[in-house]
Amino acid sequence: MNSDHTLLRPGNSSLPGERQLYIRQLLLQDGRVLATELAQTLGVSEDSIRRDLRELAASGACKRVYGGAIAMTPNTGSFSERSQENVASKARLAAAAVQLLQPAQFVFLDSGTTNLEIARALPDMPLTIATNSIPIAAALLGRQQFDVTLVGGRMDHRIGGTIGTAAALEVQAMRPDICFLGTCSVDIELGIGTTIAEEAAFKRLLVRQCSQIVLAVTNQKLGTASPFAVTPLAEVSRLVIEADAEPHKVAQLQGSGVPLLFAARG
């Protein structure tokens, strides 16, 4: 917890409601909290803080981890709604991410609104592309330098693409050079996560099948948790993040050893 001095302490720290409001604000600001620091700051026992964190976790505000808690991902809403959020930031991430591509590569574009911007930013070079995303396939329509395969299967309206057994069987026959993996959350301890169990299984398959895994991640997903785990950060070949990502989160990521690529400033 690096910025608690910017928040007002509760007027009455003995009241769980006031403590929990303060903790929610810290989670929103910093992404994680430590029970020992909270107890010291608020002048209450660690048992009281642990009860607060259990109640907040039960409400979906955070995920308990050893010594504290991590904010849950803000990745909510339909694909259509999410595609209208942070468009400029996603476009800058996409412009940085496509610099990693080389002609004649086999690329998998996983479903996701940032990956949709990556599809739109693809350079004019010969590429073989597979995707489970219907919006991404539509964005590539007419770009004849790309050999595009749309992975079939059951369409999930929440992710804007296909998942499930049929989609997995097709991916099992593929060996892409690079995968731009969609994600709901990124954390140095919990790794990559998502909000849908079946989608998490599909993403784990992509991690196994693809030579390189690249994630382009907006600021609000950094230091957050999701209900379903995909893969540890150690499996990520490159993490593309925004230029104005919070310094303490950048330092944590650098300490984890994952290679970072920064998007241009807005």
Sequence and secondary structure as in RCSB ss.txt:
>XXXX:A:sequence
MNSDHTLLRPGNSSLPGERQLYIRQLLLQDGRVLATELAQTLGVSEDSIRRDLRELAASGACKRVYGGAIAMTPN
TGSFSERSQENVASKARLAAAAVQLLQPAQFVFLDSGTTNLEIARALPDMPLTIATNSIPIAAALLGRQQFDVTL
VGGRMDHRIGGTIGTAAALEVQAMRPDICFLGTCSVDIELGIGTTIAEEAAFKRLLVRQCSQIVLAVTNQKLGTA
SPFAVTPLAEVSRLVIEADAEPHKVAQLQGSGVPLLFAARG
>XXXX:A:secstr
   GGGS   S TTSHHHHHHHHHHHHHHHSEEEHHHHHHHHTS HHHHHHHHHHHHHTTSEEEETTEEEEE   
 S HHHHTTSSHHHHHHHHHHHGGG  TT EEEE S HHHHHHHHH  SS EEEEESBHHHHHHHTT TTEEEEE
  SEEETTTTEEESHHHHHHHHT   SEEE   SEEETTTEEEES HHHHHHHHHHHHH SEEEEEE GGGBTEE
 SEEEE GGG SEEEE TT  HHHHHHHHHHT  EEE    
